[in-house]
């Protein structure tokens, strides 16, 4: 079996080249005294480094100047009071620096930022100073010149596609980041959707390969599941979380990869790891073939508060089993029979134990009889119900105010996928226009990590300023629009 | 006549080489969580750049770390609450930075600091982090290996000499700075005392020459006086203040320079400027040969609050006239007669118009009849009174609680010089031991900008944290100890 060093070497071999573009903001220079501030607009969301110069105007400043420089993905972030931050993730994610500068100079800020707007506040200067030569050097590993054209005729879908590809582009750095503002990390769930959209847009298969190997080099937990994220900086480290649905979606990402590249070498390298993910999952099924909660376990599914996740997780398992047995069949691996047969068995068990015949929905004791869109969608994607029955359930749950609803474009991707699986293309187009178009109406330049139409400031972290407004898992409209000709 | 470009070229030709020394603090590593802080001690006052590394301990930090790094010249500064700062100079002089660091790394802080102590506070980290590889790279243009030994047998004087040479060393950078914490600028009054002490310690005449030329390149005010300071960064600029006593002391600095180097080329380059300083001063004398206040004028003399300065300023004029006519005589310049004769005239005028025969002191209307040490000392240094009469007055004023007293080692240098002029060596030694020794008793590693024994926190700027604790004008004990064999 291949080892960690081998996988890391492969990841390194596919390290992408970053491409840099200089962006000049709307304002070319500005003179300011103590207390003054001004906002630069890049006219687009970008990820990279900021530099500027300042000089004396008439009188020489005779003490250091103190500047407060804030980077905001939107104007709400620029104008909010960071001192009131009350989120449950670190306040250091808020992009603001305090700089003391001894004398007029060119300032090249060392950190990378994700922003459309830059607010410079002169906290203290003895005399007016003049700012000029603003430059934001944007970075991405996406090759813009390779972007496959989008053929939709619909103006809104065109706009959605454009924002979606920008979102992906800005998350494509030296790996697929979840969000360039926060956490800037490689997560499996995000990777799967980024990679999928990538095949239809920038089609950079090396970076997908690289990410697959980065996970392969990770350390599995006691149950055998891959880490859900890995650290790349300052050196490689396997992440501590082993989210069950993410471990399964790693296998799906490998299946997608083969489907789009036919690269059998990579599949051969990763096949054993994929099998062990499914085998590890099989080991936590009860005698009825239903997944049971394990100590220290966590499923993600969505950021929906209070969501019960066992049924959805079981659906992810089915979805993965189906994709993986297809892959095995395609490449001529005899194990496909074992996984196919398991798929059939587990599907039946789900209908028997997780479906409530009276309610005509997946409402069960596993999830404390909670009715969620998530359970219905994943059972549909898992093939437990089909056709008109599934279609009715899908529409019913989306329409039910009492059902737990998705709060992330991540979960809404799977809702849209379920619609497409059921042949509900019109519904899918409308759903996509409503949900992703809703963010555009609110001024989004890139798609957000979380979006609740009735509560646009909703945050999974207790504070909107912690939210990532350019989040890779929200880029999949480009996948749907391009793959299915929306 | 030579022009600005010529003088700047000469200044550039004498640009000093900085020498760097790595200082390792007392602590080699430290593990810290959010809210923790620790203090590094360099065991000496130093001027330069700080670097350190930090890394994860067990868990990877999964958000940027925020550090607050404070540099203090002493522990009082390290432990004080900067948010209460109430000084009348910019708060940006307080040496504290807030750093957001994305991941473990070696951090080389870009600014220069003056400090003995460094306090690192971990404002936010998700998991404990370990700090290590602390390094302070100290810079000076003083050549330590060239330091002339000090022959005093007295333990306290030895200690005072050591602290004084450290003070000078740390102010010797690419020019003679007044203080490396604040203002880090070339001022004439400071330059004169630094240059003087330099001849007896590091004896680097190039840096003196360089500073003389930097002023020569400056722009005189409407009255003909040189600027009192010049800016060197980011590019040369003549300062806006033209302090009267400082303009005169520039001439004295040229005299000192010739006395110690016999470098006639420099004197020839600067002679016309020197003459014009004295001629400009002559132009502001009234019909009695007494200086009159000019619009927009300012004399420094000392930071003593409420000090009346016209008599002292007149003394600086006499002192300068005497030194300059000696120089002219030495180099065979016939103008010496004009300045000598002026000196005699003005001395008589001072005795007649500024001395109160009843009070037996220089108390007069020019200074609203204020009795100050400053007036007495400068009249003595100006040679208006001599011998026992001067000695009695000197002792009397220093002993008089109602007299305005010096608050800076700068003014106390001239008190000591006056004692030596009057042959009061024992008093001078005792004065020096009391005043500079007093700072050492309070833990000084370098001598302070201001020091009032009864009020050690006295600040000319309304807040002790604005004070410079390594101030060049306080380095002259090494001059006295070494020149006069204290």
Interface residues (C-beta under 8 A of the other chain):
Chain A: X55 X56 X59 X60 X62 X63 X64 X65 X66 X89 X90 X91 X92 X93 X97 X98 X100 X102 X103 X104 X105 X111 X112 X124 X126 X182 X183 X184 X185 X231 X233 X234 X237 X239 X240
Chain B: X55 X56 X59 X60 X62 X63 X64 X65 X66 X89 X90 X91 X92 X93 X97 X98 X100 X102 X103 X104 X105 X111 X112 X124 X126 X182 X183 X184 X185 X231 X233 X234 X237 X239 X240
